[in-house]
Structure formats: structure tokens, C-alpha cells
Amino acid sequence: MAAVRQRGSALLVALLITAVAAILASASMEDGLYLYHQSVQHVRMQQARQLSLGLEDWAITILEKDPGLWDRELPPTEIPGGTIQGYMSELSGGYNLNSLVDGSGRVNVITLERFRRLLEVLELEPALADQVIDRVDRDTAPRALGAEDSRYLSMTPPQLPANSPFVHRSELLLLPGITLEMYNRIIPYVYVAPSHDTAININTASKAVLMSLAPGVDEQLAEQIIRQRGDGFVSYPQLMQLPIMLEVALAPEGIGFSSRYFLTHVTMLSDGRPLYFESLLQGRGNKYHVLFRRQGSY
């Protein structure tokens, strides 16, 4: 009887050992599959980054050949594990949010008034401009309709204003008075560059931006400017000699006739995972270099 119990115990031990071995083998297999998938994802991300850098070089080559050729795009193209597509946008026809203050942190009054008019054109509250100013100026005293420490600390979660230049235009969403709907309405007309003295390119400015540049520039006049700029104005006097501009009090400050900033947009689908890459390009003479890169998934 004792021998039978011993054989039964030995069988149970053997079954237990077999079960433990099976569990360990399964766990090892799962670890191996996890490491494999991690390795594949790492390789895909490296491939995606290299492809985005290739499109960045492609954009720079186009701009250095002729900045007027910026309106180019790469249609959806198959790559290992997915697809890639990209395009380039010109930014100098809009407002650089950091140009609302100068290098010493003082408000640029002309740019501020123009930005307020842009908000009006977009049917948004012009007072939002005060919040943008308070975001980039260096003091902690709120403007009349702005927001500084006390307003930000009352948010959920509480935070503090940066009181420094914007790094990316998506930071507009951090302002207390900006909703996602407002942000989507503003975003086509603004960008972020490190310089405070950027000028708006009349030759690429949209109808909404042109309407914001001076009092009295209505939709009809803005459309006439767009029709008459042809291959592009080259100077402020040439622009102001147009008969349609005779009664427009357009200050020359902050008005430009060439583009210095462009943004490359690259989107990919890699093994079912959507990825995006952005590169901010700045021109100096006929050469372009990268100021900023941003990547992520969505």
C-alpha cells in the first residue's frame, strides 16, 4: 500500500514538473514573440525615420532649385509594411506667433492689431490675442483680457504660463480661452519660428490674412490683390502703386515679398500604425536648413 502511495506521489510530482515546464516554455515563447514584435517595430520606426529624412532632403533640393516650386507632393506610395505620402507647405504667408513680441519682449503693436483683425475675419474673439501675448511675453502681469498665473493655476490640472516663445503652434491649445474648434480655425493662418522679426509674404498670403493687414481691406479688395499679384510683387512701392491700394493705409512694417519658412509633412502607415513627421525649414539666401523636427503617432 505504501508503495502504491509512493508511485502516486511520484506521478503527481512528474505531472507538476511537466506542467511547470509547459508554463515556462509558453512564457518563453511569449517573451520571444514580444521581443520579435518589439524588434520589428524598432526596425519599422528606423525605416520610417530614414524615409522621412529622405523626403526632407527632397524638399530642400526643390527649394534650393526654386522656392516657387514648394507646392509639390508625394502621393501615397507603397513601402515595406505600409505606405508613405508627403507634401510641403509655405508658412511665410501667415503669422509667426512669436512675432507678436520683439526680441526684448515688448509687444509689436502693428502685428498685434493685425492679428486681432485676423481673429475678427475668422469670426473669433479678438481678445484672444491678449492671451497669446501673455503666453509669449516675459512679465506676469495679465493684459486686459489676457491670462497669467492666477488664470492658469485655476485650470484643471493647474499649470503656469510659459512666458517664453512658442515652440510649436499646437501650444495654442494650452491657452485657457482656446477650444479645439477655435484652434482648427486659426491653425491654417499661423506658424511658429524662432525669429521675432518675420514678415508676412504678400505673394502667398491667403485672403483672410490680406484682409487683416490694414483697415478697409475687405474680401473684394483682398481678392483683387490676389488676382493682380501674378508672378509676385517685389517691393512695397510696387504694391502700393496699384490703383486698388491708393486708399489703403498699409504700414510697410512686417510686410515681405519672399518666403523664408516651409514645413514638410510626412504621414505613414507602418504595419497598421499611423505615423507623422514634420520638419521646419528655414531659408538663408538660396540655402535651406532644418530648424525643428517633430514626430509621433495618431
Secondary structure, 3 states (H helix, E strand, C coil): CHHHHHHHHHHHHHHHHHHHHHHHHHHHHHHHHHHHHHHHHHHHHHHHHHHHHHHHHHHHHHHHHCHHHCCCEEEEEEECCEEEEEEEEECCCCEEHHHHECCCCCECHHHHHHHHHHHHHCCCCCCHHHHHHHHHCCCCCCCCCCCCHHHHHCCCCCCCCCCCCCCCHHHHHHCCCCCHHHHHHHHHHEECCCCCCCCEECCCCCHHHHHHCCCCCCHHHHHHHHHHCCCCCCCHHHHHCCHHHCCCCCCCCCEECCCCEEEEEEEEEECCEEEEEEEEEEEECCEEEEEEEEEEEC
